[in-house]
Amino acid sequence: MTCSRVRGTPDSITSYLCEVWRSREEYEEKHGTEEQEEALENYHYYAQLYKNATTPVDTPHKFTTEEMEALEIFGKAKCSSVPHLIEYWEGIVQAGVDNLAIPGGYMKIMFMNKLPEESLDREKLRNKTEEMRENIRRAFKVALM
């Protein structure tokens, strides 16, 4: 698994920049009205998306850090229901190494074993019934004990 900020596509970058300009103009047009605050929120939202698509990061994302911590906890508990972290590397993305990552930004590559059966990610978990999600949570608790 590779964790790094992915460069936005030319289309997404152009779209974000257009929305930044559009929302800035809307903010100026709505000066003194109730809609001005909403236009300002839109401006900040699209400005952040543009920044995310064009600027490298120098620290890991919160989810990357949480995943590493979880893998360490499960590994120490010898849990057989989750992948085991074999090794990882972290450093700065060099130009030409990854066409999607932004050069100069932080990257972490995690090597894990693959477990048999079906993988469970957030989307798959969300699509399960509440009862099934609770059963899965209980199974993880049992596996950790």
PyRosetta script that sets phi, psi and omega in degrees:
from pyrosetta import init, pose_from_sequence

init()
pose = pose_from_sequence("MTCSRVRGTPDSITSYLCEVWRSREEYEEKHGTEEQEEALENYHYYAQLYKNATTPVDTPHKFTTEEMEALEIFGKAKCSSVPHLIEYWEGIVQAGVDNLAIPGGYMKIMFMNKLPEESLDREKLRNKTEEMRENIRRAFKVALM")
pose.set_psi(1, 131.7)
pose.set_omega(1, 177.9)
pose.set_phi(2, -110.0)
pose.set_psi(2, 132.6)
pose.set_omega(2, 179.3)
pose.set_phi(3, -121.0)
pose.set_psi(3, 111.5)
pose.set_omega(3, 176.0)
pose.set_phi(4, -158.0)
pose.set_psi(4, 165.4)
pose.set_omega(4, 175.9)
pose.set_phi(5, -76.8)
pose.set_psi(5, 131.2)
pose.set_omega(5, -178.2)
pose.set_phi(6, -92.5)
pose.set_psi(6, 136.5)
pose.set_omega(6, 178.1)
pose.set_phi(7, -66.3)
pose.set_psi(7, 137.2)
pose.set_omega(7, 176.2)
pose.set_phi(8, -69.7)
pose.set_psi(8, 152.6)
pose.set_omega(8, 175.9)
pose.set_phi(9, -71.8)
pose.set_psi(9, 158.3)
pose.set_omega(9, 176.6)
pose.set_phi(10, -54.7)
pose.set_psi(10, -39.1)
pose.set_omega(10, 179.5)
pose.set_phi(11, -65.1)
pose.set_psi(11, -42.8)
pose.set_omega(11, -178.7)
pose.set_phi(12, -69.0)
pose.set_psi(12, -39.5)
pose.set_omega(12, 178.6)
pose.set_phi(13, -61.9)
pose.set_psi(13, -45.5)
pose.set_omega(13, 178.9)
pose.set_phi(14, -62.2)
pose.set_psi(14, -43.3)
pose.set_omega(14, 179.8)
pose.set_phi(15, -61.7)
pose.set_psi(15, -45.8)
pose.set_omega(15, 179.6)
pose.set_phi(16, -62.0)
pose.set_psi(16, -43.2)
pose.set_omega(16, -178.8)
pose.set_phi(17, -65.1)
pose.set_psi(17, -40.5)
pose.set_omega(17, 176.7)
pose.set_phi(18, -62.0)
pose.set_psi(18, -41.1)
pose.set_omega(18, 178.7)
pose.set_phi(19, -67.2)
pose.set_psi(19, -34.9)
pose.set_omega(19, 175.7)
pose.set_phi(20, -61.2)
pose.set_psi(20, -49.6)
pose.set_omega(20, 180.0)
pose.set_phi(21, -62.4)
pose.set_psi(21, -44.4)
pose.set_omega(21, -178.8)
pose.set_phi(22, -62.2)
pose.set_psi(22, -45.2)
pose.set_omega(22, -177.6)
pose.set_phi(23, -71.0)
pose.set_psi(23, -29.4)
pose.set_omega(23, 175.3)
pose.set_phi(24, -66.3)
pose.set_psi(24, -44.7)
pose.set_omega(24, 177.4)
pose.set_phi(25, -62.4)
pose.set_psi(25, -41.6)
pose.set_omega(25, 178.6)
pose.set_phi(26, -62.8)
pose.set_psi(26, -39.8)
pose.set_omega(26, 177.5)
pose.set_phi(27, -59.3)
pose.set_psi(27, -45.7)
pose.set_omega(27, -179.6)
pose.set_phi(28, -66.5)
pose.set_psi(28, -36.9)
pose.set_omega(28, 178.8)
pose.set_phi(29, -68.8)
pose.set_psi(29, -33.8)
pose.set_omega(29, -175.2)
pose.set_phi(30, -89.7)
pose.set_psi(30, 9.7)
pose.set_omega(30, -177.5)
pose.set_phi(31, -49.3)
pose.set_psi(31, 126.7)
pose.set_omega(31, 177.8)
pose.set_phi(32, 83.5)
pose.set_psi(32, 5.0)
pose.set_omega(32, 179.9)
pose.set_phi(33, -112.6)
pose.set_psi(33, 170.6)
pose.set_omega(33, 179.2)
pose.set_phi(34, -67.4)
pose.set_psi(34, -28.6)
pose.set_omega(34, -178.5)
pose.set_phi(35, -74.4)
pose.set_psi(35, -11.1)
pose.set_omega(35, -178.0)
pose.set_phi(36, -61.6)
pose.set_psi(36, -41.1)
pose.set_omega(36, -179.5)
pose.set_phi(37, -63.8)
pose.set_psi(37, -41.8)
pose.set_omega(37, 178.1)
pose.set_phi(38, -63.6)
pose.set_psi(38, -40.9)
pose.set_omega(38, 178.0)
pose.set_phi(39, -63.5)
pose.set_psi(39, -37.9)
pose.set_omega(39, 178.1)
pose.set_phi(40, -66.7)
pose.set_psi(40, -40.9)
pose.set_omega(40, 176.5)
pose.set_phi(41, -61.3)
pose.set_psi(41, -43.2)
pose.set_omega(41, 177.9)
pose.set_phi(42, -62.2)
pose.set_psi(42, -41.4)
pose.set_omega(42, 179.0)
pose.set_phi(43, -59.2)
pose.set_psi(43, -49.3)
pose.set_omega(43, -179.6)
pose.set_phi(44, -64.0)
pose.set_psi(44, -38.7)
pose.set_omega(44, 179.7)
pose.set_phi(45, -61.4)
pose.set_psi(45, -51.1)
pose.set_omega(45, -178.2)
pose.set_phi(46, -72.1)
pose.set_psi(46, -30.6)
pose.set_omega(46, 175.2)
pose.set_phi(47, -64.1)
pose.set_psi(47, -38.5)
pose.set_omega(47, 177.8)
pose.set_phi(48, -67.8)
pose.set_psi(48, -41.1)
pose.set_omega(48, 177.0)
pose.set_phi(49, -61.5)
pose.set_psi(49, -42.1)
pose.set_omega(49, 178.5)
pose.set_phi(50, -62.2)
pose.set_psi(50, -45.2)
pose.set_omega(50, 179.1)
pose.set_phi(51, -61.2)
pose.set_psi(51, -44.5)
pose.set_omega(51, -180.0)
pose.set_phi(52, -61.0)
pose.set_psi(52, -34.1)
pose.set_omega(52, -176.2)
pose.set_phi(53, -81.6)
pose.set_psi(53, -12.6)
pose.set_omega(53, -173.2)
pose.set_phi(54, -126.9)
pose.set_psi(54, -9.7)
pose.set_omega(54, -172.7)
pose.set_phi(55, -119.3)
pose.set_psi(55, 129.8)
pose.set_omega(55, 177.1)
pose.set_phi(56, -71.9)
pose.set_psi(56, 158.7)
pose.set_omega(56, 175.8)
pose.set_phi(57, -108.8)
pose.set_psi(57, 156.7)
pose.set_omega(57, -179.5)
pose.set_phi(58, -113.5)
pose.set_psi(58, 5.7)
pose.set_omega(58, 178.0)
pose.set_phi(59, -136.8)
pose.set_psi(59, 158.0)
pose.set_omega(59, 178.9)
pose.set_phi(60, -70.2)
pose.set_psi(60, 153.5)
pose.set_omega(60, 174.5)
pose.set_phi(61, -69.5)
pose.set_psi(61, 151.9)
pose.set_omega(61, 179.2)
pose.set_phi(62, -53.1)
pose.set_psi(62, -41.0)
pose.set_omega(62, -178.9)
pose.set_phi(63, -66.1)
pose.set_psi(63, -35.6)
pose.set_omega(63, 178.3)
pose.set_phi(64, -64.1)
pose.set_psi(64, -46.1)
pose.set_omega(64, 179.4)
pose.set_phi(65, -61.8)
pose.set_psi(65, -43.9)
pose.set_omega(65, 179.9)
pose.set_phi(66, -65.0)
pose.set_psi(66, -38.4)
pose.set_omega(66, 179.0)
pose.set_phi(67, -65.5)
pose.set_psi(67, -42.1)
pose.set_omega(67, 177.8)
pose.set_phi(68, -61.3)
pose.set_psi(68, -44.2)
pose.set_omega(68, 179.5)
pose.set_phi(69, -62.2)
pose.set_psi(69, -42.9)
pose.set_omega(69, 179.8)
pose.set_phi(70, -64.2)
pose.set_psi(70, -42.9)
pose.set_omega(70, 179.5)
pose.set_phi(71, -62.5)
pose.set_psi(71, -37.9)
pose.set_omega(71, 178.0)
pose.set_phi(72, -66.2)
pose.set_psi(72, -42.4)
pose.set_omega(72, 179.2)
pose.set_phi(73, -63.4)
pose.set_psi(73, -48.8)
pose.set_omega(73, 179.9)
pose.set_phi(74, -63.6)
pose.set_psi(74, -37.6)
pose.set_omega(74, 178.8)
pose.set_phi(75, -64.1)
pose.set_psi(75, -45.0)
pose.set_omega(75, 179.0)
pose.set_phi(76, -63.7)
pose.set_psi(76, -32.3)
pose.set_omega(76, 179.9)
pose.set_phi(77, -83.5)
pose.set_psi(77, -1.1)
pose.set_omega(77, -179.1)
pose.set_phi(78, 55.2)
pose.set_psi(78, 40.3)
pose.set_omega(78, -179.7)
pose.set_phi(79, -72.2)
pose.set_psi(79, 125.8)
pose.set_omega(79, -177.6)
pose.set_phi(80, -92.0)
pose.set_psi(80, 0.0)
pose.set_omega(80, -176.7)
pose.set_phi(81, -93.8)
pose.set_psi(81, -3.3)
pose.set_omega(81, -179.3)
pose.set_phi(82, -131.6)
pose.set_psi(82, 157.9)
pose.set_omega(82, 177.6)
pose.set_phi(83, -62.5)
pose.set_psi(83, 153.6)
pose.set_omega(83, 175.8)
pose.set_phi(84, -103.6)
pose.set_psi(84, 135.2)
pose.set_omega(84, 177.0)
pose.set_phi(85, -72.0)
pose.set_psi(85, 121.0)
pose.set_omega(85, -179.8)
pose.set_phi(86, -89.2)
pose.set_psi(86, -47.2)
pose.set_omega(86, -178.3)
pose.set_phi(87, -164.8)
pose.set_psi(87, 161.4)
pose.set_omega(87, 172.7)
pose.set_phi(88, -145.7)
pose.set_psi(88, 159.6)
pose.set_omega(88, 175.5)
pose.set_phi(89, -134.0)
pose.set_psi(89, 140.2)
pose.set_omega(89, 174.1)
pose.set_phi(90, -137.5)
pose.set_psi(90, 146.5)
pose.set_omega(90, -179.3)
pose.set_phi(91, 176.6)
pose.set_psi(91, -159.7)
pose.set_omega(91, -176.9)
pose.set_phi(92, -98.4)
pose.set_psi(92, 136.2)
pose.set_omega(92, 178.6)
pose.set_phi(93, -70.2)
pose.set_psi(93, 124.5)
pose.set_omega(93, 175.9)
pose.set_phi(94, -90.8)
pose.set_psi(94, 147.2)
pose.set_omega(94, 177.7)
pose.set_phi(95, -57.1)
pose.set_psi(95, 136.2)
pose.set_omega(95, 177.2)
pose.set_phi(96, 87.0)
pose.set_psi(96, -7.3)
pose.set_omega(96, -179.0)
pose.set_phi(97, -80.0)
pose.set_psi(97, -43.0)
pose.set_omega(97, -178.0)
pose.set_phi(98, -137.9)
pose.set_psi(98, 118.0)
pose.set_omega(98, -176.4)
pose.set_phi(99, -68.1)
pose.set_psi(99, -20.2)
pose.set_omega(99, -179.0)
pose.set_phi(100, -94.6)
pose.set_psi(100, -29.2)
pose.set_omega(100, -178.3)
pose.set_phi(101, -76.7)
pose.set_psi(101, 156.1)
pose.set_omega(101, -179.7)
pose.set_phi(102, -90.6)
pose.set_psi(102, 117.1)
pose.set_omega(102, -179.7)
pose.set_phi(103, -54.9)
pose.set_psi(103, 142.0)
pose.set_omega(103, -179.5)
pose.set_phi(104, 91.1)
pose.set_psi(104, -7.5)
pose.set_omega(104, -178.0)
pose.set_phi(105, -96.6)
pose.set_psi(105, 170.1)
pose.set_omega(105, 179.9)
pose.set_phi(106, -71.9)
pose.set_psi(106, 143.3)
pose.set_omega(106, 174.8)
pose.set_phi(107, -143.0)
pose.set_psi(107, 140.9)
pose.set_omega(107, 172.6)
pose.set_phi(108, -129.9)
pose.set_psi(108, 129.9)
pose.set_omega(108, 176.3)
pose.set_phi(109, -114.1)
pose.set_psi(109, 123.4)
pose.set_omega(109, -179.5)
pose.set_phi(110, -112.8)
pose.set_psi(110, 131.4)
pose.set_omega(110, 176.1)
pose.set_phi(111, -106.1)
pose.set_psi(111, 121.4)
pose.set_omega(111, -178.6)
pose.set_phi(112, -130.1)
pose.set_psi(112, 156.4)
pose.set_omega(112, 173.5)
pose.set_phi(113, -76.6)
pose.set_psi(113, 156.1)
pose.set_omega(113, 178.6)
pose.set_phi(114, -100.9)
pose.set_psi(114, 131.3)
pose.set_omega(114, -180.0)
pose.set_phi(115, -90.6)
pose.set_psi(115, 152.4)
pose.set_omega(115, 174.5)
pose.set_phi(116, -69.6)
pose.set_psi(116, 168.7)
pose.set_omega(116, 178.2)
pose.set_phi(117, 81.8)
pose.set_psi(117, -163.7)
pose.set_omega(117, -175.1)
pose.set_phi(118, -89.6)
pose.set_psi(118, 136.5)
pose.set_omega(118, 174.7)
pose.set_phi(119, -74.7)
pose.set_psi(119, 151.5)
pose.set_omega(119, 179.7)
pose.set_phi(120, -122.4)
pose.set_psi(120, 111.4)
pose.set_omega(120, 176.0)
pose.set_phi(121, -111.4)
pose.set_psi(121, 179.8)
pose.set_omega(121, -176.3)
pose.set_phi(122, -58.3)
pose.set_psi(122, -44.1)
pose.set_omega(122, -177.9)
pose.set_phi(123, -62.8)
pose.set_psi(123, -45.1)
pose.set_omega(123, 179.3)
pose.set_phi(124, -64.3)
pose.set_psi(124, -40.0)
pose.set_omega(124, 178.6)
pose.set_phi(125, -64.1)
pose.set_psi(125, -43.5)
pose.set_omega(125, 179.4)
pose.set_phi(126, -61.4)
pose.set_psi(126, -32.9)
pose.set_omega(126, -177.2)
pose.set_phi(127, -79.9)
pose.set_psi(127, -6.7)
pose.set_omega(127, 178.1)
pose.set_phi(128, -85.0)
pose.set_psi(128, 160.2)
pose.set_omega(128, 178.4)
pose.set_phi(129, -67.6)
pose.set_psi(129, 161.3)
pose.set_omega(129, 178.8)
pose.set_phi(130, -59.7)
pose.set_psi(130, -38.9)
pose.set_omega(130, 179.4)
pose.set_phi(131, -63.8)
pose.set_psi(131, -43.2)
pose.set_omega(131, 179.6)
pose.set_phi(132, -66.3)
pose.set_psi(132, -40.7)
pose.set_omega(132, 177.7)
pose.set_phi(133, -61.3)
pose.set_psi(133, -40.8)
pose.set_omega(133, 179.4)
pose.set_phi(134, -66.7)
pose.set_psi(134, -39.4)
pose.set_omega(134, 176.2)
pose.set_phi(135, -61.2)
pose.set_psi(135, -41.1)
pose.set_omega(135, 178.7)
pose.set_phi(136, -64.7)
pose.set_psi(136, -44.0)
pose.set_omega(136, 178.4)
pose.set_phi(137, -60.1)
pose.set_psi(137, -43.6)
pose.set_omega(137, 178.6)
pose.set_phi(138, -62.3)
pose.set_psi(138, -40.4)
pose.set_omega(138, 179.7)
pose.set_phi(139, -62.9)
pose.set_psi(139, -39.6)
pose.set_omega(139, 176.9)
pose.set_phi(140, -64.3)
pose.set_psi(140, -41.5)
pose.set_omega(140, 179.2)
pose.set_phi(141, -62.6)
pose.set_psi(141, -42.8)
pose.set_omega(141, 178.6)
pose.set_phi(142, -62.8)
pose.set_psi(142, -43.6)
pose.set_omega(142, -178.2)
pose.set_phi(143, -63.8)
pose.set_psi(143, -28.3)
pose.set_omega(143, -180.0)
pose.set_phi(144, -81.6)
pose.set_psi(144, -19.9)
pose.set_omega(144, -175.8)
pose.set_phi(145, -83.7)
pose.dump_pdb("model.pdb")
